[in-house]
């Protein structure tokens, strides 16, 4: 999914122990990320430098060095449609 930077509104990072959740809000979609060391992804997004993002498969997670960003889940929610409902697209 391609979302233009000019539709990016804001980012919100929350920590719950070791796990973090990053919310990226666009004019038409909201992206929720779950993982570790997501601050670097938040900063890259705010600097408009993020070009690609994907969740890492479980069998590859041990290869990521400590302190490096690791996305374990991506959920895409479309902004409210005309009918007032939301569309969810797990990635």
C-alpha positions in Angstrom: 0.0 0.0 0.0 1.4 3.4 -0.9 0.4 6.4 1.2 1.7 9.8 0.2 3.7 11.9 2.7 1.5 14.9 2.0 -1.4 13.0 3.6 0.6 12.2 6.8 -0.9 13.9 9.8 1.0 12.6 12.9 2.6 9.7 14.7 2.0 8.5 18.2 4.4 6.0 20.0 3.3 4.1 23.1 5.4 1.6 25.1 4.1 -1.3 27.1 7.1 -3.0 28.7 9.5 -4.2 25.9 6.8 -4.0 23.2 5.9 -0.7 21.5 3.0 0.4 19.4 3.3 3.1 16.7 0.3 4.8 15.2 0.8 6.6 11.9 -2.2 8.7 10.9 -2.9 9.8 7.4 -5.8 11.6 5.8 -7.3 8.4 4.4 -5.8 5.6 6.6 -4.4 4.8 10.0 -1.5 2.4 10.3 -0.8 0.6 13.6 2.6 -1.0 14.1 3.6 -3.4 16.9 7.2 -4.2 17.6 10.5 -3.0 19.2 12.7 0.1 18.8 9.9 1.8 16.7 11.2 5.3 17.6 13.5 5.2 14.6 10.6 4.4 12.3 8.6 7.3 13.8 11.5 9.7 13.2 12.1 8.5 9.6 8.4 9.0 8.9 8.4 12.5 10.3 11.5 13.3 8.2 9.7 11.9 5.2 12.5 9.3 4.7 10.6 6.1 5.2 10.3 4.3 1.9 9.3 0.7 2.8 7.9 -1.1 5.8 7.0 -4.7 6.4 6.4 -7.0 9.3 9.3 -9.4 10.0 8.3 -13.2 9.9 8.7 -14.9 13.2 11.5 -17.2 12.0 13.7 -14.1 11.1 13.2 -12.1 14.3 16.2 -13.6 16.0 18.5 -12.1 13.3 17.7 -8.5 14.2 20.3 -7.0 16.5 19.2 -5.4 19.8 18.2 -1.8 19.4 17.3 -2.1 15.7 13.7 -1.5 14.7 11.6 -4.7 14.3 8.0 -4.7 13.2 6.0 -7.7 14.3 2.5 -6.6 13.1 1.0 -4.1 10.8 -2.7 -3.2 10.8 -4.2 -0.8 8.2 -7.5 0.9 9.0 -9.2 2.9 6.3 -10.7 6.2 7.4 -14.4 6.2 7.9 -16.3 5.6 4.7 -19.5 7.4 3.6 -21.5 4.7 5.4 -19.7 5.5 8.6 -17.9 2.2 8.8 -14.3 1.4 8.9 -12.4 -1.1 6.7 -9.6 -3.1 8.3 -6.7 -4.7 6.4 -4.2 -6.7 8.4 -0.8 -6.8 6.8 
